[in-house]
Amino acid sequence: MDQQLQQEGYFGEFGGSFVPPELQEVLSYLSEQFYKFRDDPEFKEELRYYLREYVGRENPLTYAERLTKAWGGPKIYLKREDLNHTGAHKINNAIGQILLAKRMGVKRIIAETGAGQHGVATATACAMFNMECVIYMGAEDTRRQALNVFRMELLGATVVPVHKGQGRLKDAVDEALDDLVRNYKNTFYLLGSAVGPHPFPTMVKHFQAIISEESKLQIMEKEGRLPDAVVACAGGGSNAIGAFAHYIDEPTVRLIGVEPDQAPSLTQGVPSIIHGFKCLVLLDEEGQPKKTYSIAAGLDYPGIGPEHSHLKVTGRAEYATVTNEEVLESFQELSHTEGIIPALESAHAVAYAKKLAPTMGQDQIIIVNLSGRGDKDVEQVYQMLK
Ligand SMILES: *Cc1c(COP(=O)(O)O)cnc(C)c1O
């Protein structure tokens, strides 16, 4: 494959754009359009409008009083992305990118999806803006998340099951990139996480940064100070980078990303190129991206966003893992102490916060990013607990 290196879009040694020239052309144009509209007052106003009127922002920063008491340590606050329309943070990015596609005059949207959440968010935004929508989804994931497939179809999308490879998220990304190369003239690839070649990591972070923009104002209002730690789960890393963004330059705030112990890209990955960008990747003995398995389909990706890779090697952010047992326990604990059923992905962040709490004082504050709600996971958890 003819590869091209682009200076823009680097985070230290990570990121960049390693794609064939025909795709590079598409990405360079996209990059140009993104920078052009990002700061355009009309674009910003339109984005604010849909985030408010359609997504339901701002969402609360809820003080978890009972959880705080139960853990006996720092005050626990929950950033409530679970309350967004469609039930997770992914809609923030889907609305942002679709408004960009609209400005670019594109009518056909394609996307990849793992758990189905990004597919649902994309299909939702496409229905709203009357765009054609094709969603690539690993065949295995279409079985694990059959209801989300039906949701996407209800919303008017065509769901294409991908049987190649493991039939999972990684394979769906490959198919979507192939489609883009074939159809770039009339197609916008609405990528679902802070991964992929430039400008995607930068663009997705831009649209997810609303999470920490809000939480910073909210915690200042409630506590008059910054939190001591922000904890978020990390699959590709979009909710985490959004939850971290406005704290990266605040050195007193610990930033902690949490991965499943069965897909620990940041804790055990090595620098490598995957899907057209450089990041920390889990490799097998043959140097291929490792077959990962997580009970949370949304965290099931052998790579991680380039900015997280950089935050990890520079030590600005910390990354930790939790086990399936800890996740299942937190899924239940948050449900019965706070009346909030979290997504299995988000339960990873809760599980790590629980381990962190005893190491901190009662005068301290942890913000846990609740990336999504658990309705989609209730049946799976029921089967696992039975
Ligand atoms: C998709 C998803 C994730 C993982 O994706 P990131 O890009 O790492 O945020 C986490 N939580 C929920 C609820 C999801 O749907």
The ligand as an SDF file (V2000), in Angstrom:
LIG
                    3D

 15 15  0  0  0  0  0  0  0  0999 V2000
  -19.0360    3.2940   22.2680 C   0  0  0  0  0  0  0  0  0  0  0  0
  -19.1200    3.4740   23.7190 C   0  0  0  0  0  0  0  0  0  0  0  0
  -17.9650    3.6060   24.4950 C   0  0  0  0  0  0  0  0  0  0  0  0
  -16.5770    3.4680   23.9530 C   0  0  0  0  0  0  0  0  0  0  0  0
  -16.2120    4.3920   22.9740 O   0  0  0  0  0  0  0  0  0  0  0  0
  -15.2130    5.5650   23.2660 P   0  0  0  0  0  0  0  0  0  0  0  0
  -14.9090    6.1140   21.9270 O   0  0  0  0  0  0  0  0  0  0  0  0
  -14.0040    4.9780   23.9310 O   0  0  0  0  0  0  0  0  0  0  0  0
  -15.8950    6.5270   24.1440 O   0  0  0  0  0  0  0  0  0  0  0  0
  -18.1110    3.8450   25.8490 C   0  0  0  0  0  0  0  0  0  0  0  0
  -19.3250    3.9360   26.4170 N   0  0  0  0  0  0  0  0  0  0  0  0
  -20.4610    3.7970   25.7110 C   0  0  0  0  0  0  0  0  0  0  0  0
  -21.7640    3.9100   26.3950 C   0  0  0  0  0  0  0  0  0  0  0  0
  -20.3970    3.5590   24.3440 C   0  0  0  0  0  0  0  0  0  0  0  0
  -21.5310    3.4330   23.6470 O   0  0  0  0  0  0  0  0  0  0  0  0
  1  2  1  0
  2  3  1  0
  2 14  2  0
  3  4  1  0
  3 10  2  0
  4  5  1  0
  5  6  1  0
  6  7  2  0
  6  8  1  0
  6  9  1  0
 10 11  1  0
 11 12  2  0
 12 13  1  0
 12 14  1  0
 14 15  1  0
M  END
$$$$
